[in-house]
Amino acid sequence: MKRATAVLALATLALSGCVSRGAAVAAPAVRPASPTPRLNVAGLENIIGATRSALIAALGQPRLDIVEGAARKLQFTGEACVFDAYLYPPRRGAEPVVTYVDARLPTGEDTDRARCAAALEVR
């Protein structure tokens, strides 16, 4: 009887190594949001870092004003070009500022962003 119990215990130990416990799942690392990189382009010094109200004062009323979460896109148009400004808050709870811009001709081809902004400036 003792021998049967010992064999059973040994078999149980041997087989327990064959049982899959599943892959260990590590908890995802939570990192604080990194600051949004700012575009540094000559001729856009007054645009990059501007708030919505400062941008409107410089370029006039936007054709589009799209809000998505904490982000905002303002689109300005003129005969020369279409100018998109993307605003993001530099930190949680802060007012969004322009961090990136894009410019294109009315036909859709890319154009110089600084020239486009200059062409749209309110005089």
Rosetta constraint file for C-alpha pairs under 8 A:
AtomPair CA 1 CA 5 HARMONIC 6.27 0.50
AtomPair CA 2 CA 6 HARMONIC 6.12 0.50
AtomPair CA 3 CA 7 HARMONIC 6.15 0.50
AtomPair CA 4 CA 8 HARMONIC 6.06 0.50
AtomPair CA 5 CA 9 HARMONIC 6.07 0.50
AtomPair CA 6 CA 10 HARMONIC 6.07 0.50
AtomPair CA 7 CA 11 HARMONIC 6.02 0.50
AtomPair CA 8 CA 12 HARMONIC 6.11 0.50
AtomPair CA 9 CA 13 HARMONIC 6.29 0.50
AtomPair CA 10 CA 14 HARMONIC 6.15 0.50
AtomPair CA 11 CA 15 HARMONIC 6.06 0.50
AtomPair CA 12 CA 16 HARMONIC 5.99 0.50
AtomPair CA 13 CA 17 HARMONIC 7.01 0.50
AtomPair CA 14 CA 18 HARMONIC 7.65 0.50
AtomPair CA 15 CA 19 HARMONIC 7.09 0.50
AtomPair CA 35 CA 90 HARMONIC 6.14 0.50
AtomPair CA 35 CA 91 HARMONIC 7.03 0.50
AtomPair CA 36 CA 88 HARMONIC 7.51 0.50
AtomPair CA 36 CA 90 HARMONIC 6.53 0.50
AtomPair CA 36 CA 99 HARMONIC 7.15 0.50
AtomPair CA 37 CA 99 HARMONIC 6.90 0.50
AtomPair CA 38 CA 48 HARMONIC 7.19 0.50
AtomPair CA 38 CA 49 HARMONIC 7.75 0.50
AtomPair CA 38 CA 99 HARMONIC 4.83 0.50
AtomPair CA 38 CA 100 HARMONIC 6.68 0.50
AtomPair CA 39 CA 48 HARMONIC 6.84 0.50
AtomPair CA 39 CA 99 HARMONIC 6.04 0.50
AtomPair CA 39 CA 100 HARMONIC 5.68 0.50
AtomPair CA 39 CA 101 HARMONIC 7.97 0.50
AtomPair CA 40 CA 44 HARMONIC 7.57 0.50
AtomPair CA 40 CA 45 HARMONIC 7.61 0.50
AtomPair CA 40 CA 48 HARMONIC 7.58 0.50
AtomPair CA 41 CA 45 HARMONIC 7.20 0.50
AtomPair CA 41 CA 114 HARMONIC 7.71 0.50
AtomPair CA 42 CA 114 HARMONIC 7.22 0.50
AtomPair CA 43 CA 114 HARMONIC 5.03 0.50
AtomPair CA 43 CA 115 HARMONIC 7.79 0.50
AtomPair CA 44 CA 48 HARMONIC 6.02 0.50
AtomPair CA 44 CA 113 HARMONIC 7.83 0.50
AtomPair CA 44 CA 114 HARMONIC 5.62 0.50
AtomPair CA 44 CA 117 HARMONIC 7.65 0.50
AtomPair CA 45 CA 49 HARMONIC 7.96 0.50
AtomPair CA 46 CA 50 HARMONIC 6.74 0.50
AtomPair CA 47 CA 55 HARMONIC 6.63 0.50
AtomPair CA 47 CA 98 HARMONIC 6.75 0.50
AtomPair CA 48 CA 97 HARMONIC 7.47 0.50
AtomPair CA 48 CA 98 HARMONIC 5.03 0.50
AtomPair CA 48 CA 99 HARMONIC 5.67 0.50
AtomPair CA 48 CA 100 HARMONIC 6.94 0.50
AtomPair CA 48 CA 101 HARMONIC 7.95 0.50
AtomPair CA 49 CA 97 HARMONIC 5.05 0.50
AtomPair CA 49 CA 98 HARMONIC 4.88 0.50
AtomPair CA 49 CA 99 HARMONIC 6.17 0.50
AtomPair CA 50 CA 54 HARMONIC 5.70 0.50
AtomPair CA 50 CA 55 HARMONIC 5.96 0.50
AtomPair CA 50 CA 97 HARMONIC 5.18 0.50
AtomPair CA 50 CA 98 HARMONIC 5.41 0.50
AtomPair CA 51 CA 55 HARMONIC 6.11 0.50
AtomPair CA 51 CA 87 HARMONIC 7.69 0.50
AtomPair CA 51 CA 95 HARMONIC 7.18 0.50
AtomPair CA 51 CA 96 HARMONIC 6.25 0.50
AtomPair CA 51 CA 97 HARMONIC 4.55 0.50
AtomPair CA 51 CA 98 HARMONIC 6.49 0.50
AtomPair CA 52 CA 56 HARMONIC 6.21 0.50
AtomPair CA 52 CA 87 HARMONIC 7.76 0.50
AtomPair CA 52 CA 96 HARMONIC 7.48 0.50
AtomPair CA 52 CA 97 HARMONIC 6.87 0.50
AtomPair CA 52 CA 98 HARMONIC 7.84 0.50
AtomPair CA 53 CA 57 HARMONIC 6.16 0.50
AtomPair CA 54 CA 58 HARMONIC 6.27 0.50
AtomPair CA 55 CA 59 HARMONIC 5.96 0.50
AtomPair CA 55 CA 60 HARMONIC 7.61 0.50
AtomPair CA 56 CA 60 HARMONIC 4.69 0.50
AtomPair CA 56 CA 61 HARMONIC 5.60 0.50
AtomPair CA 56 CA 62 HARMONIC 7.04 0.50
AtomPair CA 57 CA 122 HARMONIC 7.40 0.50
AtomPair CA 58 CA 121 HARMONIC 5.58 0.50
AtomPair CA 58 CA 122 HARMONIC 5.67 0.50
AtomPair CA 59 CA 76 HARMONIC 7.30 0.50
AtomPair CA 59 CA 117 HARMONIC 7.43 0.50
AtomPair CA 59 CA 120 HARMONIC 5.58 0.50
AtomPair CA 59 CA 121 HARMONIC 4.56 0.50
AtomPair CA 59 CA 122 HARMONIC 5.26 0.50
AtomPair CA 60 CA 76 HARMONIC 7.82 0.50
AtomPair CA 60 CA 120 HARMONIC 7.88 0.50
AtomPair CA 60 CA 121 HARMONIC 7.31 0.50
AtomPair CA 60 CA 122 HARMONIC 5.98 0.50
AtomPair CA 61 CA 76 HARMONIC 7.28 0.50
AtomPair CA 62 CA 74 HARMONIC 5.95 0.50
AtomPair CA 62 CA 75 HARMONIC 5.37 0.50
AtomPair CA 62 CA 76 HARMONIC 4.66 0.50
AtomPair CA 62 CA 77 HARMONIC 7.44 0.50
AtomPair CA 63 CA 74 HARMONIC 7.48 0.50
AtomPair CA 63 CA 75 HARMONIC 5.52 0.50
AtomPair CA 63 CA 76 HARMONIC 5.37 0.50
AtomPair CA 63 CA 77 HARMONIC 6.52 0.50
AtomPair CA 64 CA 73 HARMONIC 7.58 0.50
AtomPair CA 64 CA 74 HARMONIC 5.57 0.50
AtomPair CA 64 CA 75 HARMONIC 4.95 0.50
AtomPair CA 64 CA 76 HARMONIC 7.16 0.50
AtomPair CA 65 CA 72 HARMONIC 7.10 0.50
AtomPair CA 65 CA 73 HARMONIC 5.85 0.50
AtomPair CA 65 CA 74 HARMONIC 4.70 0.50
AtomPair CA 65 CA 75 HARMONIC 6.65 0.50
AtomPair CA 66 CA 72 HARMONIC 5.57 0.50
AtomPair CA 66 CA 73 HARMONIC 5.12 0.50
AtomPair CA 66 CA 74 HARMONIC 6.50 0.50
AtomPair CA 67 CA 71 HARMONIC 5.95 0.50
AtomPair CA 67 CA 72 HARMONIC 4.42 0.50
AtomPair CA 67 CA 73 HARMONIC 6.53 0.50
AtomPair CA 68 CA 72 HARMONIC 6.08 0.50
AtomPair CA 70 CA 88 HARMONIC 6.56 0.50
AtomPair CA 70 CA 89 HARMONIC 6.86 0.50
AtomPair CA 70 CA 96 HARMONIC 7.53 0.50
AtomPair CA 71 CA 86 HARMONIC 7.35 0.50
AtomPair CA 71 CA 87 HARMONIC 5.74 0.50
AtomPair CA 71 CA 88 HARMONIC 4.85 0.50
AtomPair CA 71 CA 89 HARMONIC 7.22 0.50
AtomPair CA 71 CA 96 HARMONIC 7.09 0.50
AtomPair CA 72 CA 86 HARMONIC 5.90 0.50
AtomPair CA 72 CA 87 HARMONIC 5.08 0.50
AtomPair CA 72 CA 88 HARMONIC 6.68 0.50
AtomPair CA 72 CA 96 HARMONIC 7.64 0.50
AtomPair CA 73 CA 84 HARMONIC 6.76 0.50
AtomPair CA 73 CA 85 HARMONIC 5.67 0.50
AtomPair CA 73 CA 86 HARMONIC 4.63 0.50
AtomPair CA 73 CA 87 HARMONIC 6.21 0.50
AtomPair CA 74 CA 84 HARMONIC 5.76 0.50
AtomPair CA 74 CA 85 HARMONIC 5.21 0.50
AtomPair CA 74 CA 86 HARMONIC 6.58 0.50
AtomPair CA 75 CA 82 HARMONIC 7.03 0.50
AtomPair CA 75 CA 83 HARMONIC 5.62 0.50
AtomPair CA 75 CA 84 HARMONIC 4.45 0.50
AtomPair CA 75 CA 85 HARMONIC 6.35 0.50
AtomPair CA 76 CA 82 HARMONIC 5.88 0.50
AtomPair CA 76 CA 83 HARMONIC 5.08 0.50
AtomPair CA 76 CA 84 HARMONIC 6.42 0.50
AtomPair CA 76 CA 120 HARMONIC 7.63 0.50
AtomPair CA 77 CA 81 HARMONIC 6.03 0.50
AtomPair CA 77 CA 82 HARMONIC 4.50 0.50
AtomPair CA 77 CA 83 HARMONIC 6.21 0.50
AtomPair CA 77 CA 120 HARMONIC 7.40 0.50
AtomPair CA 78 CA 82 HARMONIC 6.48 0.50
AtomPair CA 78 CA 119 HARMONIC 7.82 0.50
AtomPair CA 78 CA 120 HARMONIC 6.32 0.50
AtomPair CA 79 CA 106 HARMONIC 7.51 0.50
AtomPair CA 80 CA 105 HARMONIC 6.53 0.50
AtomPair CA 80 CA 106 HARMONIC 7.12 0.50
AtomPair CA 80 CA 116 HARMONIC 7.05 0.50
AtomPair CA 80 CA 119 HARMONIC 6.89 0.50
AtomPair CA 81 CA 103 HARMONIC 6.80 0.50
AtomPair CA 81 CA 104 HARMONIC 5.64 0.50
AtomPair CA 81 CA 105 HARMONIC 4.45 0.50
AtomPair CA 81 CA 106 HARMONIC 5.47 0.50
AtomPair CA 81 CA 111 HARMONIC 7.81 0.50
AtomPair CA 81 CA 116 HARMONIC 5.91 0.50
AtomPair CA 81 CA 119 HARMONIC 7.98 0.50
AtomPair CA 82 CA 103 HARMONIC 5.62 0.50
AtomPair CA 82 CA 104 HARMONIC 5.36 0.50
AtomPair CA 82 CA 105 HARMONIC 6.10 0.50
AtomPair CA 82 CA 106 HARMONIC 6.28 0.50
AtomPair CA 82 CA 116 HARMONIC 7.44 0.50
AtomPair CA 83 CA 101 HARMONIC 7.17 0.50
AtomPair CA 83 CA 102 HARMONIC 5.91 0.50
AtomPair CA 83 CA 103 HARMONIC 4.52 0.50
AtomPair CA 83 CA 104 HARMONIC 6.74 0.50
AtomPair CA 83 CA 113 HARMONIC 7.46 0.50
AtomPair CA 83 CA 116 HARMONIC 6.69 0.50
AtomPair CA 83 CA 117 HARMONIC 6.92 0.50
AtomPair CA 84 CA 101 HARMONIC 5.49 0.50
AtomPair CA 84 CA 102 HARMONIC 5.14 0.50
AtomPair CA 84 CA 103 HARMONIC 6.24 0.50
AtomPair CA 85 CA 98 HARMONIC 6.20 0.50
AtomPair CA 85 CA 99 HARMONIC 7.77 0.50
AtomPair CA 85 CA 100 HARMONIC 6.10 0.50
AtomPair CA 85 CA 101 HARMONIC 4.47 0.50
AtomPair CA 85 CA 102 HARMONIC 6.66 0.50
AtomPair CA 86 CA 97 HARMONIC 7.87 0.50
AtomPair CA 86 CA 98 HARMONIC 5.43 0.50
AtomPair CA 86 CA 99 HARMONIC 6.08 0.50
AtomPair CA 86 CA 100 HARMONIC 5.31 0.50
AtomPair CA 86 CA 101 HARMONIC 6.05 0.50
AtomPair CA 87 CA 96 HARMONIC 5.23 0.50
AtomPair CA 87 CA 97 HARMONIC 4.68 0.50
AtomPair CA 87 CA 98 HARMONIC 4.15 0.50
AtomPair CA 87 CA 99 HARMONIC 5.76 0.50
AtomPair CA 87 CA 100 HARMONIC 7.28 0.50
AtomPair CA 88 CA 95 HARMONIC 7.88 0.50
AtomPair CA 88 CA 96 HARMONIC 4.44 0.50
AtomPair CA 88 CA 97 HARMONIC 5.51 0.50
AtomPair CA 88 CA 98 HARMONIC 6.58 0.50
AtomPair CA 88 CA 99 HARMONIC 6.62 0.50
AtomPair CA 89 CA 93 HARMONIC 7.19 0.50
AtomPair CA 89 CA 94 HARMONIC 5.31 0.50
AtomPair CA 89 CA 95 HARMONIC 5.38 0.50
AtomPair CA 89 CA 96 HARMONIC 3.71 0.50
AtomPair CA 89 CA 97 HARMONIC 6.01 0.50
AtomPair CA 90 CA 94 HARMONIC 6.36 0.50
AtomPair CA 90 CA 95 HARMONIC 7.58 0.50
AtomPair CA 90 CA 96 HARMONIC 6.62 0.50
AtomPair CA 90 CA 97 HARMONIC 7.14 0.50
AtomPair CA 101 CA 113 HARMONIC 7.18 0.50
AtomPair CA 102 CA 113 HARMONIC 6.16 0.50
AtomPair CA 103 CA 110 HARMONIC 6.12 0.50
AtomPair CA 103 CA 111 HARMONIC 5.64 0.50
AtomPair CA 103 CA 112 HARMONIC 6.57 0.50
AtomPair CA 103 CA 113 HARMONIC 5.05 0.50
AtomPair CA 103 CA 116 HARMONIC 6.51 0.50
AtomPair CA 104 CA 108 HARMONIC 5.60 0.50
AtomPair CA 104 CA 109 HARMONIC 5.36 0.50
AtomPair CA 104 CA 110 HARMONIC 4.22 0.50
AtomPair CA 104 CA 111 HARMONIC 4.83 0.50
AtomPair CA 104 CA 112 HARMONIC 7.69 0.50
AtomPair CA 104 CA 113 HARMONIC 7.89 0.50
AtomPair CA 105 CA 109 HARMONIC 5.37 0.50
AtomPair CA 105 CA 110 HARMONIC 6.25 0.50
AtomPair CA 105 CA 111 HARMONIC 6.10 0.50
AtomPair CA 111 CA 115 HARMONIC 8.00 0.50
AtomPair CA 111 CA 116 HARMONIC 7.31 0.50
AtomPair CA 112 CA 116 HARMONIC 6.22 0.50
AtomPair CA 113 CA 117 HARMONIC 6.19 0.50
AtomPair CA 114 CA 118 HARMONIC 6.16 0.50
AtomPair CA 115 CA 119 HARMONIC 6.13 0.50
AtomPair CA 116 CA 120 HARMONIC 6.36 0.50
AtomPair CA 117 CA 121 HARMONIC 6.21 0.50
